[in-house]
Amino acid sequence: MNELQTEINDLKEFMQDLKADRAAAKEKEKREAWTKYVSLSVVIIAVIAAVAAQWAGKYGGQVSMSQAQASDQWAFYQAKSIKQHMDDAALLQLTTSPAASDPKVAEQIKKLQETVGRYDQEKADIKSKAEGLEQRRNEAGKRGGKMGLAVSIFTVAIASASICMVTKKKPLWFVALLLAAFAMLQMIQAWTS
């Protein structure tokens, strides 16, 4: 009977220890309930960072495309300038030649004068297009820079929140949230500027 009483006492102690462990686990879970919100905020920050990275890529593509198109327009402008110069030289030769009074030569002179006059307008249009494309490139570059900065800040915010989860230091979570808010401001500035 003494043995049975010892086993019952051991079982009671085991049950008390089990209850104490469960109570401690519940208490720890209550104390660390905020970590669920940290995990959720990391996911949200990561999704927003992915959107920012997509927009940064979009702006980078606009910079490249606008630069290529502007370069094409400037090359076209140069080609028109060369043609105009060649026609100017031909016009000078024809107007100073002794055959300038010949009706066929006079007709050629008239055509060349019209062509040379047309080149100025064409070059002005081409120049305007090229400058517009350069402006578009510059604007996309500014926006892309701000969006790239936002992506970098989001990355630091995610790292800070991750360290918070490992170390269970709640202030790091607040730092991560502040960094994410600052990165959001950068995104908004990139979109609205």
Summary of the structure (lengths in Angstrom):
residues: 193
radius of gyration: 37.8
end to end distance: 87.1
largest distance: 143.7
contacts: 540
relative contact order: 0.13
helix: 96%
strand: 0%
